[in-house]
Structures are given as C-alpha cells and as structure tokens.
C-alpha cells in the first residue's frame, strides 16, 4: 500500500519529502539535529522526517516574532499591505493545491478529495476572507451624552495588534487549522509562532515556504515542529507570548491554560467534545442515514465536530441500526491517494 501511495505522488510532493529536518525561524530555514519520522497511516511506514525541536528553538522563534513585532514593519504596515500579502499567500496555496493535498494524505490518511477540496480549499477561502479584515479593523468615534449643562464629550476607540501569538494545532486537518490560527492574527498585525502536531507537520512546513515566497517580513510567521511535551510545552509556557491559542484534547488544554496562567498570557482553547445526533421517528431515513454516517466516518472520524453520539427514537431503532450498518459495510477502505 505504501508503494501505491508513493507511486501516485507528484514530483513537487516528492521533493517536499526530501528536505532535511528543519524549522522556520526569522524568515530562514534552520537545521535541527534531532528528528522524528513522518508516518503514512495507511501503511504505518515512514515517508520523511521532521525536526524534533526543543525549548531552544522555541525560544529563538518567539524572540524572532517579538523582534518582528516591535522593530519590524508588520504591525505598522498599512492594512492594505497586509491584505495584499495574505491574498498573495492564498494564491500560492492555490497554486500548490495538489502538492499540499498529497502531503495531507500522507500525513493524516484522509482521502485525496477531502484533502484537496475541503482542507486545502477551505484554507484558501479563509486566507482570502480574513485578508479583507486587514484594512477594515478600524476603531470608531462615539458621542457620549452626559447630563452636565453646556458640556460636550466624545469617546473613540483605536484597534491595535495584540503582539506575539503562539499557536498549537492538532493532526486531523493541519493545513486548514494552521490557516485558521494564522490568518486572523496576521490580518490584525500580530506575529505568530506555530507548532503543528508531530504526527502531521509536512503541509505546515510547506506552507512556511510559501510564506517566505510570498514576501512576508522575516519573523512574522515562524514554524517549529516537535513533540507536545517538548516544543508544545515550551511554547505554552514562554513568557514572551501575548497570547496562546490551542486546539486539541481537554487534558492537554488544561496544561496549556495552567502554563499560560503563570505568565498571565491570554489563552483561547478549543477542546474536545461529544457531538450528538438525534434521529426522530418521522425522519426521511434515505437522507438521514448517509448524513449520520458521513458525520462520524468523515476523515476516519478524526473531526472535532464528529457525530460521536446518536440518539434514535425507539420506534425506528432497529431499522436505523440495520441501515447504518449496511451503509458502513458498503464503504471502501484503502490508501488515501487511491481513487
């Protein structure tokens, strides 16, 4: 199965797999001696290696982001300039759509149609959508009514970039998740240190190369790969952050929150859940069953909003279970790159 996957790869994807383990800090690629395997889930075989960064690389990335924020042009750039760069990045992601999709399939195991159309396509859409906010995140002037004779007051707000943002993402849709973290922060004028999951970093590293190609100032975007206990913990606890954003398990989210609290760092956590589906007796089962199955089996169930609980009216319980089982039996399993 591994040979089948590799035989379907494009030349650009093969070239991406041949890079030595490295991190992206201060606009430059930096080699890292320690490494981890990038494993194809369909075969459990390694297809490449990524850097196993530690606290030293994380500290260097945060310092680069801080320098870019305090001394660089990014937060002081006119909003239209940031918008243009984000749109340029979206164009490059669209240009490399197939390569990014193939990297996602090798890393995550998702089928190629989902990687190309939903994951990469969604990333392109979010980049272009958030780019529009770069020039429109304006403050406002408010007339204030105060019951004091012959007096007039007004108030105004001014929106400013927050600072250095640390972002930790999971393994299930890494490219789209990284863009969800990056795009709004960059549109606002923040700088970012991004730590992808050690189980799926290949597409995010390719995205870092596109950031460089697009012409973003050095240090605005930094990507550090490595394990959660090493690189992730070092990032969450770093005192140089103004904000940490994390998507992943509730257990790890608690650790991130505790680390952030010690530095009074703003934190946004998107943690695990159990999404219920409810099937009533009057439902059209011809339409409901495929929807229920898609909700739990999409991306092999590796979705934060997967329908992992199903409540069924007792009157149609047996029929619903039988139909759902037959639908699942008819699904084809295989390597994600196989049509």
C-alpha positions as CSV (number, residue, x, y, z in Angstrom):
1,X,0.0,0.0,0.0
2,X,2.9,2.4,0.7
3,X,4.3,1.8,-2.7
4,X,0.9,2.5,-4.2
5,X,0.8,5.8,-2.3
6,X,4.2,6.9,-3.4
7,X,3.6,5.9,-7.0
8,X,0.8,8.4,-7.1
9,X,2.7,11.3,-5.8
10,X,3.6,14.3,-7.9
11,X,7.2,15.5,-8.4
12,X,6.7,18.5,-6.1
13,X,5.4,16.3,-3.3
14,X,8.4,14.0,-3.6
15,X,10.7,17.0,-3.4
16,X,9.0,18.2,-0.2
17,X,9.6,14.8,1.4
18,X,13.3,15.0,0.7
19,X,14.1,18.0,2.9
20,X,16.3,17.5,5.9
21,X,14.7,18.1,9.3
22,X,14.4,21.9,9.8
23,X,12.4,24.7,11.4
24,X,11.4,28.1,10.0
25,X,12.5,30.9,12.3
26,X,13.1,34.5,11.4
27,X,12.4,34.0,7.8
28,X,15.0,31.4,7.4
29,X,15.2,27.6,7.4
30,X,17.3,26.3,10.3
31,X,18.5,22.6,10.6
32,X,17.8,20.6,13.7
33,X,19.9,17.6,14.7
34,X,17.1,15.7,16.4
35,X,14.3,14.4,14.2
36,X,11.0,12.4,14.2
37,X,9.5,10.2,11.5
38,X,6.6,11.4,9.4
39,X,4.5,8.2,9.1
40,X,1.9,7.3,6.4
41,X,-1.1,5.9,8.4
42,X,-2.2,3.7,5.6
43,X,0.9,1.6,5.8
44,X,2.5,2.6,9.1
45,X,5.7,3.3,7.2
46,X,7.8,6.5,7.5
47,X,7.9,8.7,4.4
48,X,10.0,11.6,5.6
49,X,11.5,13.1,8.8
50,X,10.7,16.3,10.6
51,X,12.7,18.3,13.2
52,X,12.2,17.5,16.8
53,X,12.7,21.0,18.1
54,X,13.0,21.8,21.8
55,X,13.0,24.8,24.1
56,X,16.0,26.4,22.5
57,X,14.3,26.5,19.0
58,X,11.0,27.7,20.6
59,X,12.8,30.5,22.4
60,X,14.5,31.5,19.2
61,X,11.2,31.6,17.3
62,X,9.5,33.7,20.0
63,X,12.4,36.1,20.0
64,X,12.2,36.4,16.2
65,X,8.5,37.0,16.4
66,X,9.0,39.6,19.1
67,X,11.6,41.4,17.1
68,X,9.4,41.4,14.0
69,X,6.5,42.8,16.1
70,X,8.4,45.5,17.9
71,X,11.0,46.6,15.3
72,X,9.7,45.3,12.1
73,X,7.2,46.8,9.7
74,X,4.3,44.3,10.1
75,X,2.1,45.9,12.8
76,X,2.8,49.4,11.4
77,X,2.1,48.4,7.8
78,X,-1.0,49.9,6.3
79,X,-3.8,47.4,6.4
80,X,-3.9,47.2,2.6
81,X,-0.3,46.0,2.6
82,X,-1.1,43.1,5.0
83,X,-4.2,42.3,2.9
84,X,-2.1,42.1,-0.3
85,X,0.4,39.7,1.3
86,X,-2.4,37.4,2.7
87,X,-4.0,37.3,-0.8
88,X,-0.6,36.5,-2.3
89,X,-0.3,33.7,0.1
90,X,-3.7,32.4,-0.8
91,X,-2.7,32.5,-4.4
92,X,0.4,30.4,-3.7
93,X,-1.6,27.9,-1.7
94,X,-4.0,27.6,-4.6
95,X,-1.1,27.1,-7.0
96,X,0.3,24.3,-4.8
97,X,-3.1,22.8,-4.0
98,X,-2.3,19.3,-5.3
99,X,1.1,19.1,-3.5
100,X,-0.4,20.3,-0.2
101,X,-3.3,17.8,-0.6
102,X,-0.9,14.9,-1.2
103,X,1.2,15.9,1.8
104,X,-2.0,15.9,3.9
105,X,-3.0,12.5,2.7
106,X,0.5,11.1,3.5
107,X,0.5,12.7,7.0
108,X,-3.2,12.3,8.1
109,X,-4.6,9.5,6.0
110,X,-7.6,11.4,4.7
111,X,-8.8,10.7,1.2
112,X,-7.4,12.9,-1.6
113,X,-10.7,14.5,-2.5
114,X,-11.2,15.8,1.1
115,X,-7.6,17.0,1.3
116,X,-7.8,18.9,-2.0
117,X,-11.3,20.2,-1.9
118,X,-12.2,20.7,1.8
119,X,-8.9,21.0,3.6
120,X,-6.8,23.0,1.1
121,X,-9.8,24.6,-0.5
122,X,-11.0,25.7,3.0
123,X,-7.6,27.2,3.8
124,X,-7.6,29.2,0.6
125,X,-11.1,30.6,1.4
126,X,-10.2,31.5,4.9
127,X,-7.0,33.3,3.9
128,X,-8.9,35.4,1.4
129,X,-11.8,36.1,3.8
130,X,-9.5,37.2,6.7
131,X,-7.4,39.3,4.3
132,X,-10.3,41.6,3.9
133,X,-10.3,42.4,7.6
134,X,-6.7,43.7,7.5
135,X,-7.8,47.1,6.1
136,X,-11.1,47.2,7.9
137,X,-10.3,46.6,11.5
138,X,-11.0,50.2,12.4
139,X,-12.0,51.9,15.7
140,X,-15.0,54.2,16.0
141,X,-15.9,57.5,17.5
142,X,-18.9,57.6,19.9
143,X,-20.8,60.6,21.1
144,X,-21.3,60.4,24.8
145,X,-24.3,62.0,26.5
146,X,-23.5,63.4,29.9
147,X,-26.1,65.4,32.0
148,X,-23.9,68.3,32.6
149,X,-25.1,71.7,31.3
150,X,-23.1,73.3,28.4
151,X,-20.8,70.3,28.1
152,X,-19.9,68.0,25.2
153,X,-17.9,64.8,25.2
154,X,-16.9,62.2,22.8
155,X,-15.1,58.9,23.0
156,X,-13.1,57.0,20.5
157,X,-11.6,53.5,20.2
158,X,-8.4,52.5,18.3
159,X,-7.7,48.9,17.5
160,X,-4.1,47.8,17.9
161,X,-2.3,44.4,17.2
162,X,-2.0,42.3,20.3
163,X,1.5,41.2,19.9
164,X,3.2,37.7,19.6
165,X,0.8,34.8,19.3
166,X,1.7,31.2,20.0
167,X,-0.5,28.7,18.1
168,X,-0.6,24.9,18.7
169,X,-2.7,22.8,16.3
170,X,-3.8,19.1,16.1
171,X,-3.2,16.5,13.5
172,X,-6.6,15.9,11.8
173,X,-6.7,18.9,9.3
174,X,-3.4,20.6,9.9
175,X,-3.3,22.9,6.9
176,X,-6.7,24.3,7.4
177,X,-6.2,24.5,11.1
178,X,-2.9,26.4,10.8
179,X,-4.6,28.9,8.5
180,X,-7.5,29.3,11.0
181,X,-4.8,30.3,13.5
182,X,-2.6,32.4,11.2
183,X,-4.9,34.4,9.1
184,X,-6.8,36.4,11.7
185,X,-3.7,37.1,13.8
186,X,-1.7,38.2,10.7
187,X,-4.6,40.4,9.4
188,X,-4.6,42.2,12.8
189,X,-0.9,42.8,12.6
190,X,0.3,40.2,15.1
191,X,3.3,37.9,14.6
192,X,3.0,34.1,15.1
193,X,4.9,31.1,16.3
194,X,3.1,28.0,15.0
195,X,3.6,24.5,16.4
196,X,1.9,21.7,14.4
197,X,1.4,18.2,15.7
198,X,4.4,15.9,15.5
199,X,2.0,13.4,13.8
200,X,1.2,15.8,10.9
201,X,3.6,18.6,10.1
202,X,4.5,18.2,6.4
203,X,1.9,20.5,4.9
204,X,2.5,23.2,7.5
205,X,6.2,23.2,6.7
206,X,5.4,23.6,3.0
207,X,3.1,26.5,4.0
208,X,6.0,28.1,5.7
209,X,7.9,28.0,2.5
210,X,5.0,29.7,0.8
211,X,5.0,32.4,3.5
212,X,8.6,33.1,2.6
213,X,7.9,33.1,-1.1
214,X,5.0,35.5,-0.7
215,X,7.4,38.1,0.8
216,X,6.2,38.3,4.4
217,X,8.8,40.2,6.6
218,X,11.2,38.0,8.5
219,X,9.9,36.7,11.8
220,X,6.2,37.4,11.2
221,X,5.5,33.7,10.8
222,X,7.7,31.0,12.5
223,X,7.0,27.3,12.4
224,X,8.6,25.0,15.0
225,X,7.9,21.2,14.8
226,X,8.4,18.8,17.6
227,X,6.5,16.9,20.3
228,X,3.9,18.3,22.7
229,X,5.9,17.7,25.9
230,X,9.0,19.4,24.4
231,X,8.1,22.0,21.8
232,X,4.5,22.5,22.7
233,X,5.0,22.8,26.5
234,X,7.9,25.3,25.9
235,X,5.7,27.4,23.7
236,X,2.7,27.4,26.0
237,X,4.9,28.4,29.0
238,X,7.0,31.0,27.2
239,X,6.8,34.5,28.9
240,X,7.4,36.2,25.6
241,X,3.9,35.5,24.3
242,X,1.0,37.9,24.4
243,X,-1.5,35.1,23.5
244,X,-1.6,31.3,23.2
245,X,-4.2,29.6,21.1
246,X,-4.6,25.8,21.3
247,X,-6.8,23.2,19.6
248,X,-6.7,19.7,20.9
249,X,-7.7,17.5,23.8
250,X,-9.2,18.7,27.0
251,X,-6.4,17.2,29.1
252,X,-3.7,19.0,27.1
253,X,-5.8,22.1,27.1
254,X,-5.8,22.2,30.8
255,X,-2.0,22.0,30.8
256,X,-1.8,24.9,28.3
257,X,-4.1,27.0,30.4
258,X,-2.1,26.4,33.5
259,X,1.1,27.3,31.7
260,X,-0.4,30.5,30.3
261,X,-1.8,31.5,33.7
262,X,1.6,31.6,35.3
263,X,2.6,34.3,32.8
264,X,-0.9,35.9,32.7
265,X,-0.9,35.2,29.0
266,X,-4.3,35.4,27.1
267,X,-5.4,32.0,26.1
268,X,-8.0,30.6,23.6
269,X,-8.8,26.9,23.9
270,X,-10.8,24.7,21.5
271,X,-11.0,21.4,23.3
272,X,-12.6,18.0,22.8
273,X,-16.4,17.4,22.8
274,X,-19.0,14.8,22.2
275,X,-21.4,16.0,19.4
276,X,-24.8,14.3,19.5
277,X,-27.1,13.5,16.6
278,X,-30.8,13.0,17.1
279,X,-32.9,10.9,14.8
280,X,-36.7,11.2,15.2
281,X,-39.3,8.7,14.0
282,X,-40.6,10.9,11.2
283,X,-37.1,11.4,9.6
284,X,-36.5,10.5,6.0
285,X,-34.1,7.7,6.6
286,X,-32.9,7.6,2.9
287,X,-31.4,11.1,3.6
288,X,-30.7,10.8,7.3
289,X,-28.6,7.6,7.3
290,X,-26.0,8.9,4.8
291,X,-25.8,12.1,6.8
292,X,-25.3,10.3,10.1
293,X,-22.7,8.0,8.6
294,X,-20.8,11.0,7.0
295,X,-20.8,12.8,10.3
296,X,-19.0,10.1,12.1
297,X,-16.9,8.5,9.4
298,X,-15.7,11.7,7.6
299,X,-11.9,11.8,7.8
300,X,-12.0,8.4,9.6
301,X,-13.9,10.1,12.4
302,X,-10.9,12.5,13.1
303,X,-13.1,15.6,13.2
304,X,-13.7,17.9,16.2
305,X,-17.4,18.0,15.4
306,X,-17.8,14.3,14.5
307,X,-21.3,13.0,15.4
308,X,-20.0,10.6,18.0
309,X,-23.3,10.0,19.7
310,X,-26.6,9.0,18.1
311,X,-30.0,9.2,19.8
312,X,-32.7,7.3,18.0
313,X,-36.4,7.1,18.6
314,X,-37.2,3.6,19.9
315,X,-39.8,3.1,17.2
316,X,-37.2,3.2,14.4
317,X,-34.2,2.0,16.4
318,X,-33.8,-1.4,14.8
319,X,-34.3,-0.2,11.2
320,X,-31.9,2.7,11.7
321,X,-29.2,0.5,13.2
322,X,-29.6,-2.0,10.3
323,X,-29.4,0.7,7.7
324,X,-26.4,2.3,9.3
325,X,-24.6,-1.0,9.5
326,X,-25.3,-1.7,5.8
327,X,-24.1,1.7,4.8
328,X,-20.8,1.3,6.8
329,X,-20.3,-2.2,5.3
330,X,-20.5,-0.7,1.8
331,X,-17.7,1.9,2.4
332,X,-14.4,1.1,0.8
333,X,-11.2,1.3,2.8
334,X,-7.7,2.0,1.4
335,X,-4.8,4.4,0.9
336,X,-5.9,8.0,0.7
337,X,-4.2,8.6,-2.7
338,X,-6.1,5.7,-4.3
339,X,-9.1,6.9,-6.4
